[in-house]
Amino acid sequence: MITLSDAKEFLRIDHTEEDGYISILLLLAREMCENYLRQPLPDTMPESIKQAMFLIIAHFYENRNGESVPNVIFRLLDPFRKEEF
């Protein structure tokens, strides 16, 4: 699972002023991935799911105006998406 420390390292942030916001983005990234995948995230995640989460966190950290997430995020998640019938 991605930690606050992992997210801050990815974002290249070394201060604590935005830890609360980044923690919210961690929850958002998890929720978005689980909703798209139609299943809970495993405790041990494949690297492509981790990368998708990092990209979601970075996107919303840098674009606080609600801009759509890049399609590459969904391409990273597609192989793990549960089929719906």
PDB file of N, CA, C and O in Angstrom:
ATOM      1  N   MET A   1       0.835  -1.174   0.000  1.00  0.00           N
ATOM      2  CA  MET A   1       0.000   0.000   0.000  1.00  0.00           C
ATOM      3  C   MET A   1       0.889   1.251   0.000  1.00  0.00           C
ATOM      4  O   MET A   1       1.987   1.248   0.556  1.00  0.00           O
ATOM      5  N   ILE A   2       0.406   2.285  -0.616  1.00  0.00           N
ATOM      6  CA  ILE A   2       1.156   3.535  -0.695  1.00  0.00           C
ATOM      7  C   ILE A   2       0.958   4.327   0.603  1.00  0.00           C
ATOM      8  O   ILE A   2      -0.163   4.487   1.084  1.00  0.00           O
ATOM      9  N   THR A   3       2.049   4.808   1.145  1.00  0.00           N
ATOM     10  CA  THR A   3       2.008   5.589   2.381  1.00  0.00           C
ATOM     11  C   THR A   3       2.107   7.083   2.072  1.00  0.00           C
ATOM     12  O   THR A   3       2.407   7.477   0.945  1.00  0.00           O
ATOM     13  N   LEU A   4       1.853   7.896   3.076  1.00  0.00           N
ATOM     14  CA  LEU A   4       2.021   9.340   2.943  1.00  0.00           C
ATOM     15  C   LEU A   4       3.457   9.663   2.552  1.00  0.00           C
ATOM     16  O   LEU A   4       3.693  10.524   1.705  1.00  0.00           O
ATOM     17  N   SER A   5       4.405   8.981   3.161  1.00  0.00           N
ATOM     18  CA  SER A   5       5.819   9.193   2.848  1.00  0.00           C
ATOM     19  C   SER A   5       6.115   8.866   1.387  1.00  0.00           C
ATOM     20  O   SER A   5       6.846   9.601   0.724  1.00  0.00           O
ATOM     21  N   ASP A   6       5.552   7.766   0.881  1.00  0.00           N
ATOM     22  CA  ASP A   6       5.733   7.391  -0.531  1.00  0.00           C
ATOM     23  C   ASP A   6       5.191   8.480  -1.451  1.00  0.00           C
ATOM     24  O   ASP A   6       5.845   8.873  -2.417  1.00  0.00           O
ATOM     25  N   ALA A   7       3.990   8.961  -1.142  1.00  0.00           N
ATOM     26  CA  ALA A   7       3.355   9.984  -1.974  1.00  0.00           C
ATOM     27  C   ALA A   7       4.169  11.273  -1.966  1.00  0.00           C
ATOM     28  O   ALA A   7       4.353  11.897  -3.011  1.00  0.00           O
ATOM     29  N   LYS A   8       4.655  11.671  -0.798  1.00  0.00           N
ATOM     30  CA  LYS A   8       5.452  12.893  -0.709  1.00  0.00           C
ATOM     31  C   LYS A   8       6.763  12.756  -1.472  1.00  0.00           C
ATOM     32  O   LYS A   8       7.225  13.712  -2.094  1.00  0.00           O
ATOM     33  N   GLU A   9       7.359  11.576  -1.425  1.00  0.00           N
ATOM     34  CA  GLU A   9       8.586  11.344  -2.190  1.00  0.00           C
ATOM     35  C   GLU A   9       8.297  11.449  -3.683  1.00  0.00           C
ATOM     36  O   GLU A   9       9.069  12.063  -4.420  1.00  0.00           O
ATOM     37  N   PHE A  10       7.189  10.856  -4.138  1.00  0.00           N
ATOM     38  CA  PHE A  10       6.818  10.927  -5.552  1.00  0.00           C
ATOM     39  C   PHE A  10       6.577  12.372  -5.981  1.00  0.00           C
ATOM     40  O   PHE A  10       6.964  12.775  -7.077  1.00  0.00           O
ATOM     41  N   LEU A  11       5.934  13.146  -5.107  1.00  0.00           N
ATOM     42  CA  LEU A  11       5.639  14.548  -5.405  1.00  0.00           C
ATOM     43  C   LEU A  11       6.835  15.471  -5.182  1.00  0.00           C
ATOM     44  O   LEU A  11       6.785  16.654  -5.519  1.00  0.00           O
ATOM     45  N   ARG A  12       7.906  14.925  -4.614  1.00  0.00           N
ATOM     46  CA  ARG A  12       9.118  15.691  -4.275  1.00  0.00           C
ATOM     47  C   ARG A  12       8.806  16.816  -3.280  1.00  0.00           C
ATOM     48  O   ARG A  12       9.191  17.971  -3.467  1.00  0.00           O
ATOM     49  N   ILE A  13       8.100  16.434  -2.229  1.00  0.00           N
ATOM     50  CA  ILE A  13       7.713  17.377  -1.177  1.00  0.00           C
ATOM     51  C   ILE A  13       8.386  16.953   0.115  1.00  0.00           C
ATOM     52  O   ILE A  13       8.312  15.791   0.513  1.00  0.00           O
ATOM     53  N   ASP A  14       9.045  17.905   0.771  1.00  0.00           N
ATOM     54  CA  ASP A  14       9.711  17.561   2.029  1.00  0.00           C
ATOM     55  C   ASP A  14       9.172  18.346   3.227  1.00  0.00           C
ATOM     56  O   ASP A  14       9.683  18.202   4.338  1.00  0.00           O
ATOM     57  N   HIS A  15       8.150  19.170   3.012  1.00  0.00           N
ATOM     58  CA  HIS A  15       7.542  19.897   4.129  1.00  0.00           C
ATOM     59  C   HIS A  15       6.276  19.165   4.589  1.00  0.00           C
ATOM     60  O   HIS A  15       5.824  18.223   3.939  1.00  0.00           O
ATOM     61  N   THR A  16       5.720  19.603   5.700  1.00  0.00           N
ATOM     62  CA  THR A  16       4.550  18.916   6.268  1.00  0.00           C
ATOM     63  C   THR A  16       3.258  19.727   6.148  1.00  0.00           C
ATOM     64  O   THR A  16       2.198  19.263   6.567  1.00  0.00           O
ATOM     65  N   GLU A  17       3.337  20.917   5.588  1.00  0.00           N
ATOM     66  CA  GLU A  17       2.172  21.799   5.545  1.00  0.00           C
ATOM     67  C   GLU A  17       0.976  21.191   4.826  1.00  0.00           C
ATOM     68  O   GLU A  17      -0.167  21.493   5.170  1.00  0.00           O
ATOM     69  N   GLU A  18       1.217  20.346   3.840  1.00  0.00           N
ATOM     70  CA  GLU A  18       0.116  19.796   3.047  1.00  0.00           C
ATOM     71  C   GLU A  18      -0.112  18.307   3.296  1.00  0.00           C
ATOM     72  O   GLU A  18      -0.741  17.632   2.482  1.00  0.00           O
ATOM     73  N   ASP A  19       0.390  17.800   4.401  1.00  0.00           N
ATOM     74  CA  ASP A  19       0.208  16.376   4.711  1.00  0.00           C
ATOM     75  C   ASP A  19      -1.268  15.988   4.764  1.00  0.00           C
ATOM     76  O   ASP A  19      -1.641  14.910   4.302  1.00  0.00           O
ATOM     77  N   GLY A  20      -2.097  16.845   5.317  1.00  0.00           N
ATOM     78  CA  GLY A  20      -3.529  16.548   5.391  1.00  0.00           C
ATOM     79  C   GLY A  20      -4.149  16.410   4.015  1.00  0.00           C
ATOM     80  O   GLY A  20      -4.916  15.482   3.761  1.00  0.00           O
ATOM     81  N   TYR A  21      -3.812  17.339   3.123  1.00  0.00           N
ATOM     82  CA  TYR A  21      -4.348  17.294   1.759  1.00  0.00           C
ATOM     83  C   TYR A  21      -3.830  16.071   1.010  1.00  0.00           C
ATOM     84  O   TYR A  21      -4.592  15.406   0.308  1.00  0.00           O
ATOM     85  N   ILE A  22      -2.559  15.774   1.152  1.00  0.00           N
ATOM     86  CA  ILE A  22      -1.984  14.610   0.474  1.00  0.00           C
ATOM     87  C   ILE A  22      -2.604  13.324   1.016  1.00  0.00           C
ATOM     88  O   ILE A  22      -2.805  12.375   0.259  1.00  0.00           O
ATOM     89  N   SER A  23      -2.907  13.277   2.294  1.00  0.00           N
ATOM     90  CA  SER A  23      -3.589  12.111   2.874  1.00  0.00           C
ATOM     91  C   SER A  23      -4.969  11.926   2.255  1.00  0.00           C
ATOM     92  O   SER A  23      -5.392  10.798   1.999  1.00  0.00           O
ATOM     93  N   ILE A  24      -5.670  13.031   2.015  1.00  0.00           N
ATOM     94  CA  ILE A  24      -6.971  12.959   1.343  1.00  0.00           C
ATOM     95  C   ILE A  24      -6.795  12.439  -0.079  1.00  0.00           C
ATOM     96  O   ILE A  24      -7.598  11.635  -0.552  1.00  0.00           O
ATOM     97  N   LEU A  25      -5.748  12.895  -0.760  1.00  0.00           N
ATOM     98  CA  LEU A  25      -5.493  12.424  -2.124  1.00  0.00           C
ATOM     99  C   LEU A  25      -5.164  10.935  -2.152  1.00  0.00           C
ATOM    100  O   LEU A  25      -5.522  10.242  -3.105  1.00  0.00           O
ATOM    101  N   LEU A  26      -4.492  10.440  -1.127  1.00  0.00           N
ATOM    102  CA  LEU A  26      -4.235   8.994  -1.022  1.00  0.00           C
ATOM    103  C   LEU A  26      -5.549   8.221  -0.964  1.00  0.00           C
ATOM    104  O   LEU A  26      -5.714   7.217  -1.657  1.00  0.00           O
ATOM    105  N   LEU A  27      -6.476   8.685  -0.146  1.00  0.00           N
ATOM    106  CA  LEU A  27      -7.786   8.035  -0.049  1.00  0.00           C
ATOM    107  C   LEU A  27      -8.550   8.142  -1.364  1.00  0.00           C
ATOM    108  O   LEU A  27      -9.192   7.184  -1.796  1.00  0.00           O
ATOM    109  N   LEU A  28      -8.478   9.310  -1.997  1.00  0.00           N
ATOM    110  CA  LEU A  28      -9.133   9.513  -3.285  1.00  0.00           C
ATOM    111  C   LEU A  28      -8.584   8.558  -4.336  1.00  0.00           C
ATOM    112  O   LEU A  28      -9.350   7.943  -5.078  1.00  0.00           O
ATOM    113  N   ALA A  29      -7.263   8.433  -4.403  1.00  0.00           N
ATOM    114  CA  ALA A  29      -6.638   7.552  -5.391  1.00  0.00           C
ATOM    115  C   ALA A  29      -7.066   6.107  -5.173  1.00  0.00           C
ATOM    116  O   ALA A  29      -7.367   5.392  -6.129  1.00  0.00           O
ATOM    117  N   ARG A  30      -7.091   5.683  -3.930  1.00  0.00           N
ATOM    118  CA  ARG A  30      -7.521   4.311  -3.622  1.00  0.00           C
ATOM    119  C   ARG A  30      -8.969   4.100  -4.048  1.00  0.00           C
ATOM    120  O   ARG A  30      -9.301   3.102  -4.687  1.00  0.00           O
ATOM    121  N   GLU A  31      -9.824   5.050  -3.688  1.00  0.00           N
ATOM    122  CA  GLU A  31     -11.243   4.947  -4.027  1.00  0.00           C
ATOM    123  C   GLU A  31     -11.458   4.928  -5.538  1.00  0.00           C
ATOM    124  O   GLU A  31     -12.245   4.130  -6.046  1.00  0.00           O
ATOM    125  N   MET A  32     -10.764   5.801  -6.249  1.00  0.00           N
ATOM    126  CA  MET A  32     -10.901   5.833  -7.708  1.00  0.00           C
ATOM    127  C   MET A  32     -10.466   4.515  -8.335  1.00  0.00           C
ATOM    128  O   MET A  32     -11.133   3.999  -9.232  1.00  0.00           O
ATOM    129  N   CYS A  33      -9.354   3.974  -7.865  1.00  0.00           N
ATOM    130  CA  CYS A  33      -8.857   2.706  -8.410  1.00  0.00           C
ATOM    131  C   CYS A  33      -9.818   1.562  -8.095  1.00  0.00           C
ATOM    132  O   CYS A  33     -10.124   0.751  -8.969  1.00  0.00           O
ATOM    133  N   GLU A  34     -10.287   1.495  -6.875  1.00  0.00           N
ATOM    134  CA  GLU A  34     -11.212   0.419  -6.504  1.00  0.00           C
ATOM    135  C   GLU A  34     -12.515   0.520  -7.291  1.00  0.00           C
ATOM    136  O   GLU A  34     -13.058  -0.496  -7.723  1.00  0.00           O
ATOM    137  N   ASN A  35     -13.015   1.730  -7.478  1.00  0.00           N
ATOM    138  CA  ASN A  35     -14.240   1.906  -8.258  1.00  0.00           C
ATOM    139  C   ASN A  35     -14.032   1.501  -9.711  1.00  0.00           C
ATOM    140  O   ASN A  35     -14.885   0.834 -10.298  1.00  0.00           O
ATOM    141  N   TYR A  36     -12.912   1.896 -10.290  1.00  0.00           N
ATOM    142  CA  TYR A  36     -12.647   1.551 -11.685  1.00  0.00           C
ATOM    143  C   TYR A  36     -12.412   0.049 -11.843  1.00  0.00           C
ATOM    144  O   TYR A  36     -12.893  -0.560 -12.798  1.00  0.00           O
ATOM    145  N   LEU A  37     -11.681  -0.538 -10.917  1.00  0.00           N
ATOM    146  CA  LEU A  37     -11.366  -1.970 -10.992  1.00  0.00           C
ATOM    147  C   LEU A  37     -12.547  -2.852 -10.592  1.00  0.00           C
ATOM    148  O   LEU A  37     -12.563  -4.050 -10.876  1.00  0.00           O
ATOM    149  N   ARG A  38     -13.536  -2.245  -9.929  1.00  0.00           N
ATOM    150  CA  ARG A  38     -14.718  -2.973  -9.448  1.00  0.00           C
ATOM    151  C   ARG A  38     -14.361  -4.039  -8.416  1.00  0.00           C
ATOM    152  O   ARG A  38     -15.001  -5.088  -8.346  1.00  0.00           O
ATOM    153  N   GLN A  39     -13.350  -3.764  -7.628  1.00  0.00           N
ATOM    154  CA  GLN A  39     -12.923  -4.690  -6.577  1.00  0.00           C
ATOM    155  C   GLN A  39     -11.960  -3.969  -5.637  1.00  0.00           C
ATOM    156  O   GLN A  39     -11.330  -2.985  -6.026  1.00  0.00           O
ATOM    157  N   PRO A  40     -11.845  -4.456  -4.402  1.00  0.00           N
ATOM    158  CA  PRO A  40     -10.894  -3.846  -3.466  1.00  0.00           C
ATOM    159  C   PRO A  40      -9.453  -4.049  -3.942  1.00  0.00           C
ATOM    160  O   PRO A  40      -9.145  -5.030  -4.618  1.00  0.00           O
ATOM    161  N   LEU A  41      -8.593  -3.122  -3.588  1.00  0.00           N
ATOM    162  CA  LEU A  41      -7.182  -3.270  -3.931  1.00  0.00           C
ATOM    163  C   LEU A  41      -6.557  -4.341  -3.047  1.00  0.00           C
ATOM    164  O   LEU A  41      -6.862  -4.428  -1.858  1.00  0.00           O
ATOM    165  N   PRO A  42      -5.680  -5.158  -3.630  1.00  0.00           N
ATOM    166  CA  PRO A  42      -5.003  -6.176  -2.818  1.00  0.00           C
ATOM    167  C   PRO A  42      -3.968  -5.522  -1.904  1.00  0.00           C
ATOM    168  O   PRO A  42      -3.499  -4.416  -2.174  1.00  0.00           O
ATOM    169  N   ASP A  43      -3.619  -6.212  -0.825  1.00  0.00           N
ATOM    170  CA  ASP A  43      -2.596  -5.689   0.088  1.00  0.00           C
ATOM    171  C   ASP A  43      -1.260  -5.513  -0.626  1.00  0.00           C
ATOM    172  O   ASP A  43      -0.558  -4.525  -0.413  1.00  0.00           O
ATOM    173  N   THR A  44      -0.916  -6.478  -1.474  1.00  0.00           N
ATOM    174  CA  THR A  44       0.298  -6.388  -2.288  1.00  0.00           C
ATOM    175  C   THR A  44      -0.135  -6.027  -3.702  1.00  0.00           C
ATOM    176  O   THR A  44      -0.692  -6.852  -4.427  1.00  0.00           O
ATOM    177  N   MET A  45       0.131  -4.777  -4.082  1.00  0.00           N
ATOM    178  CA  MET A  45      -0.346  -4.290  -5.372  1.00  0.00           C
ATOM    179  C   MET A  45       0.710  -4.427  -6.455  1.00  0.00           C
ATOM    180  O   MET A  45       1.900  -4.244  -6.199  1.00  0.00           O
ATOM    181  N   PRO A  46       0.267  -4.752  -7.681  1.00  0.00           N
ATOM    182  CA  PRO A  46       1.179  -4.709  -8.822  1.00  0.00           C
ATOM    183  C   PRO A  46       1.697  -3.275  -9.015  1.00  0.00           C
ATOM    184  O   PRO A  46       1.027  -2.306  -8.657  1.00  0.00           O
ATOM    185  N   GLU A  47       2.876  -3.166  -9.574  1.00  0.00           N
ATOM    186  CA  GLU A  47       3.497  -1.847  -9.751  1.00  0.00           C
ATOM    187  C   GLU A  47       2.668  -0.925 -10.631  1.00  0.00           C
ATOM    188  O   GLU A  47       2.676   0.288 -10.420  1.00  0.00           O
ATOM    189  N   SER A  48       1.954  -1.465 -11.610  1.00  0.00           N
ATOM    190  CA  SER A  48       1.160  -0.592 -12.480  1.00  0.00           C
ATOM    191  C   SER A  48      -0.004   0.050 -11.716  1.00  0.00           C
ATOM    192  O   SER A  48      -0.378   1.186 -12.009  1.00  0.00           O
ATOM    193  N   ILE A  49      -0.576  -0.656 -10.749  1.00  0.00           N
ATOM    194  CA  ILE A  49      -1.635  -0.056  -9.927  1.00  0.00           C
ATOM    195  C   ILE A  49      -1.036   1.023  -9.023  1.00  0.00           C
ATOM    196  O   ILE A  49      -1.635   2.084  -8.845  1.00  0.00           O
ATOM    197  N   LYS A  50       0.130   0.759  -8.459  1.00  0.00           N
ATOM    198  CA  LYS A  50       0.801   1.781  -7.644  1.00  0.00           C
ATOM    199  C   LYS A  50       1.089   3.022  -8.479  1.00  0.00           C
ATOM    200  O   LYS A  50       0.868   4.145  -8.026  1.00  0.00           O
ATOM    201  N   GLN A  51       1.582   2.816  -9.700  1.00  0.00           N
ATOM    202  CA  GLN A  51       1.892   3.950 -10.566  1.00  0.00           C
ATOM    203  C   GLN A  51       0.628   4.737 -10.888  1.00  0.00           C
ATOM    204  O   GLN A  51       0.651   5.968 -10.900  1.00  0.00           O
ATOM    205  N   ALA A  52      -0.472   4.039 -11.149  1.00  0.00           N
ATOM    206  CA  ALA A  52      -1.744   4.723 -11.408  1.00  0.00           C
ATOM    207  C   ALA A  52      -2.137   5.572 -10.204  1.00  0.00           C
ATOM    208  O   ALA A  52      -2.583   6.709 -10.361  1.00  0.00           O
ATOM    209  N   MET A  53      -1.974   5.027  -9.011  1.00  0.00           N
ATOM    210  CA  MET A  53      -2.304   5.786  -7.801  1.00  0.00           C
ATOM    211  C   MET A  53      -1.405   7.012  -7.655  1.00  0.00           C
ATOM    212  O   MET A  53      -1.883   8.095  -7.318  1.00  0.00           O
ATOM    213  N   PHE A  54      -0.116   6.848  -7.905  1.00  0.00           N
ATOM    214  CA  PHE A  54       0.798   7.993  -7.832  1.00  0.00           C
ATOM    215  C   PHE A  54       0.391   9.074  -8.839  1.00  0.00           C
ATOM    216  O   PHE A  54       0.416  10.263  -8.521  1.00  0.00           O
ATOM    217  N   LEU A  55       0.020   8.659 -10.047  1.00  0.00           N
ATOM    218  CA  LEU A  55      -0.376   9.627 -11.074  1.00  0.00           C
ATOM    219  C   LEU A  55      -1.667  10.348 -10.696  1.00  0.00           C
ATOM    220  O   LEU A  55      -1.811  11.541 -10.960  1.00  0.00           O
ATOM    221  N   ILE A  56      -2.599   9.635 -10.083  1.00  0.00           N
ATOM    222  CA  ILE A  56      -3.838  10.272  -9.611  1.00  0.00           C
ATOM    223  C   ILE A  56      -3.510  11.309  -8.537  1.00  0.00           C
ATOM    224  O   ILE A  56      -4.006  12.435  -8.578  1.00  0.00           O
ATOM    225  N   ILE A  57      -2.678  10.922  -7.586  1.00  0.00           N
ATOM    226  CA  ILE A  57      -2.287  11.837  -6.507  1.00  0.00           C
ATOM    227  C   ILE A  57      -1.607  13.073  -7.090  1.00  0.00           C
ATOM    228  O   ILE A  57      -1.948  14.199  -6.726  1.00  0.00           O
ATOM    229  N   ALA A  58      -0.653  12.870  -7.985  1.00  0.00           N
ATOM    230  CA  ALA A  58       0.068  13.993  -8.590  1.00  0.00           C
ATOM    231  C   ALA A  58      -0.870  14.876  -9.403  1.00  0.00           C
ATOM    232  O   ALA A  58      -0.776  16.102  -9.357  1.00  0.00           O
ATOM    233  N   HIS A  59      -1.772  14.249 -10.145  1.00  0.00           N
ATOM    234  CA  HIS A  59      -2.701  15.020 -10.977  1.00  0.00           C
ATOM    235  C   HIS A  59      -3.548  15.968 -10.125  1.00  0.00           C
ATOM    236  O   HIS A  59      -3.648  17.159 -10.420  1.00  0.00           O
ATOM    237  N   PHE A  60      -4.153  15.427  -9.070  1.00  0.00           N
ATOM    238  CA  PHE A  60      -5.021  16.267  -8.250  1.00  0.00           C
ATOM    239  C   PHE A  60      -4.235  17.230  -7.362  1.00  0.00           C
ATOM    240  O   PHE A  60      -4.764  18.268  -6.965  1.00  0.00           O
ATOM    241  N   TYR A  61      -2.994  16.904  -7.046  1.00  0.00           N
ATOM    242  CA  TYR A  61      -2.156  17.835  -6.288  1.00  0.00           C
ATOM    243  C   TYR A  61      -1.821  19.051  -7.157  1.00  0.00           C
ATOM    244  O   TYR A  61      -1.831  20.188  -6.686  1.00  0.00           O
ATOM    245  N   GLU A  62      -1.525  18.789  -8.434  1.00  0.00           N
ATOM    246  CA  GLU A  62      -1.108  19.861  -9.340  1.00  0.00           C
ATOM    247  C   GLU A  62      -2.282  20.569 -10.012  1.00  0.00           C
ATOM    248  O   GLU A  62      -2.146  21.717 -10.433  1.00  0.00           O
ATOM    249  N   ASN A  63      -3.434  19.902 -10.119  1.00  0.00           N
ATOM    250  CA  ASN A  63      -4.608  20.455 -10.810  1.00  0.00           C
ATOM    251  C   ASN A  63      -5.790  20.459  -9.852  1.00  0.00           C
ATOM    252  O   ASN A  63      -6.616  19.547  -9.872  1.00  0.00           O
ATOM    253  N   ARG A  64      -5.868  21.451  -9.042  1.00  0.00           N
ATOM    254  CA  ARG A  64      -6.903  21.499  -8.000  1.00  0.00           C
ATOM    255  C   ARG A  64      -8.225  22.048  -8.511  1.00  0.00           C
ATOM    256  O   ARG A  64      -9.134  22.320  -7.727  1.00  0.00           O
ATOM    257  N   ASN A  65      -8.333  22.210  -9.817  1.00  0.00           N
ATOM    258  CA  ASN A  65      -9.556  22.760 -10.405  1.00  0.00           C
ATOM    259  C   ASN A  65     -10.496  21.689 -10.947  1.00  0.00           C
ATOM    260  O   ASN A  65     -11.497  22.029 -11.577  1.00  0.00           O
ATOM    261  N   GLY A  66     -10.210  20.413 -10.724  1.00  0.00           N
ATOM    262  CA  GLY A  66     -11.113  19.350 -11.147  1.00  0.00           C
ATOM    263  C   GLY A  66     -10.922  18.872 -12.568  1.00  0.00           C
ATOM    264  O   GLY A  66     -11.799  18.205 -13.117  1.00  0.00           O
ATOM    265  N   GLU A  67      -9.806  19.194 -13.169  1.00  0.00           N
ATOM    266  CA  GLU A  67      -9.509  18.759 -14.532  1.00  0.00           C
ATOM    267  C   GLU A  67      -9.513  17.228 -14.613  1.00  0.00           C
ATOM    268  O   GLU A  67      -9.110  16.555 -13.664  1.00  0.00           O
ATOM    269  N   SER A  68      -9.968  16.683 -15.745  1.00  0.00           N
ATOM    270  CA  SER A  68     -10.039  15.228 -15.928  1.00  0.00           C
ATOM    271  C   SER A  68      -8.667  14.583 -15.817  1.00  0.00           C
ATOM    272  O   SER A  68      -7.651  15.162 -16.202  1.00  0.00           O
ATOM    273  N   VAL A  69      -8.666  13.360 -15.277  1.00  0.00           N
ATOM    274  CA  VAL A  69      -7.401  12.634 -15.136  1.00  0.00           C
ATOM    275  C   VAL A  69      -6.943  12.122 -16.499  1.00  0.00           C
ATOM    276  O   VAL A  69      -7.776  11.841 -17.361  1.00  0.00           O
ATOM    277  N   PRO A  70      -5.640  11.996 -16.707  1.00  0.00           N
ATOM    278  CA  PRO A  70      -5.112  11.498 -17.978  1.00  0.00           C
ATOM    279  C   PRO A  70      -5.523  10.044 -18.233  1.00  0.00           C
ATOM    280  O   PRO A  70      -5.616   9.247 -17.299  1.00  0.00           O
ATOM    281  N   ASN A  71      -5.766   9.709 -19.487  1.00  0.00           N
ATOM    282  CA  ASN A  71      -6.186   8.356 -19.867  1.00  0.00           C
ATOM    283  C   ASN A  71      -5.155   7.293 -19.540  1.00  0.00           C
ATOM    284  O   ASN A  71      -5.512   6.126 -19.382  1.00  0.00           O
ATOM    285  N   VAL A  72      -3.893   7.661 -19.434  1.00  0.00           N
ATOM    286  CA  VAL A  72      -2.857   6.675 -19.127  1.00  0.00           C
ATOM    287  C   VAL A  72      -3.154   5.966 -17.806  1.00  0.00           C
ATOM    288  O   VAL A  72      -2.777   4.808 -17.629  1.00  0.00           O
ATOM    289  N   ILE A  73      -3.812   6.635 -16.900  1.00  0.00           N
ATOM    290  CA  ILE A  73      -4.164   6.021 -15.614  1.00  0.00           C
ATOM    291  C   ILE A  73      -5.060   4.810 -15.836  1.00  0.00           C
ATOM    292  O   ILE A  73      -4.858   3.758 -15.229  1.00  0.00           O
ATOM    293  N   PHE A  74      -6.051   4.964 -16.707  1.00  0.00           N
ATOM    294  CA  PHE A  74      -6.964   3.851 -16.977  1.00  0.00           C
ATOM    295  C   PHE A  74      -6.270   2.734 -17.741  1.00  0.00           C
ATOM    296  O   PHE A  74      -6.589   1.560 -17.550  1.00  0.00           O
ATOM    297  N   ARG A  75      -5.328   3.086 -18.602  1.00  0.00           N
ATOM    298  CA  ARG A  75      -4.574   2.054 -19.344  1.00  0.00           C
ATOM    299  C   ARG A  75      -3.738   1.215 -18.382  1.00  0.00           C
ATOM    300  O   ARG A  75      -3.570   0.014 -18.593  1.00  0.00           O
ATOM    301  N   LEU A  76      -3.220   1.833 -17.341  1.00  0.00           N
ATOM    302  CA  LEU A  76      -2.458   1.089 -16.335  1.00  0.00           C
ATOM    303  C   LEU A  76      -3.351   0.140 -15.536  1.00  0.00           C
ATOM    304  O   LEU A  76      -2.907  -0.928 -15.115  1.00  0.00           O
ATOM    305  N   LEU A  77      -4.596   0.527 -15.330  1.00  0.00           N
ATOM    306  CA  LEU A  77      -5.520  -0.262 -14.512  1.00  0.00           C
ATOM    307  C   LEU A  77      -6.291  -1.318 -15.296  1.00  0.00           C
ATOM    308  O   LEU A  77      -6.742  -2.307 -14.719  1.00  0.00           O
ATOM    309  N   ASP A  78      -6.448  -1.120 -16.600  1.00  0.00           N
ATOM    310  CA  ASP A  78      -7.282  -2.012 -17.418  1.00  0.00           C
ATOM    311  C   ASP A  78      -6.992  -3.504 -17.251  1.00  0.00           C
ATOM    312  O   ASP A  78      -7.941  -4.282 -17.154  1.00  0.00           O
ATOM    313  N   PRO A  79      -5.734  -3.944 -17.211  1.00  0.00           N
ATOM    314  CA  PRO A  79      -5.487  -5.390 -17.092  1.00  0.00           C
ATOM    315  C   PRO A  79      -6.029  -6.010 -15.804  1.00  0.00           C
ATOM    316  O   PRO A  79      -6.174  -7.230 -15.727  1.00  0.00           O
ATOM    317  N   PHE A  80      -6.326  -5.206 -14.810  1.00  0.00           N
ATOM    318  CA  PHE A  80      -6.768  -5.710 -13.508  1.00  0.00           C
ATOM    319  C   PHE A  80      -8.259  -5.480 -13.263  1.00  0.00           C
ATOM    320  O   PHE A  80      -8.785  -5.818 -12.203  1.00  0.00           O
ATOM    321  N   ARG A  81      -8.926  -4.901 -14.256  1.00  0.00           N
ATOM    322  CA  ARG A  81     -10.341  -4.554 -14.084  1.00  0.00           C
ATOM    323  C   ARG A  81     -11.210  -5.804 -14.129  1.00  0.00           C
ATOM    324  O   ARG A  81     -11.091  -6.632 -15.032  1.00  0.00           O
ATOM    325  N   LYS A  82     -12.069  -5.921 -13.154  1.00  0.00           N
ATOM    326  CA  LYS A  82     -12.975  -7.065 -13.059  1.00  0.00           C
ATOM    327  C   LYS A  82     -14.093  -6.893 -14.084  1.00  0.00           C
ATOM    328  O   LYS A  82     -14.705  -5.829 -14.184  1.00  0.00           O
ATOM    329  N   GLU A  83     -14.346  -7.947 -14.837  1.00  0.00           N
ATOM    330  CA  GLU A  83     -15.406  -7.908 -15.840  1.00  0.00           C
ATOM    331  C   GLU A  83     -16.763  -7.789 -15.165  1.00  0.00           C
ATOM    332  O   GLU A  83     -16.994  -8.342 -14.090  1.00  0.00           O
ATOM    333  N   GLU A  84     -17.643  -7.062 -15.814  1.00  0.00           N
ATOM    334  CA  GLU A  84     -18.992  -6.906 -15.291  1.00  0.00           C
ATOM    335  C   GLU A  84     -19.968  -7.465 -16.312  1.00  0.00           C
ATOM    336  O   GLU A  84     -19.899  -7.129 -17.495  1.00  0.00           O
ATOM    337  N   PHE A  85     -20.862  -8.305 -15.864  1.00  0.00           N
ATOM    338  CA  PHE A  85     -21.825  -8.931 -16.781  1.00  0.00           C
ATOM    339  C   PHE A  85     -23.218  -8.478 -16.475  1.00  0.00           C
ATOM    340  O   PHE A  85     -24.164  -8.897 -17.140  1.00  0.00           O
TER     341      PHE A  85
END
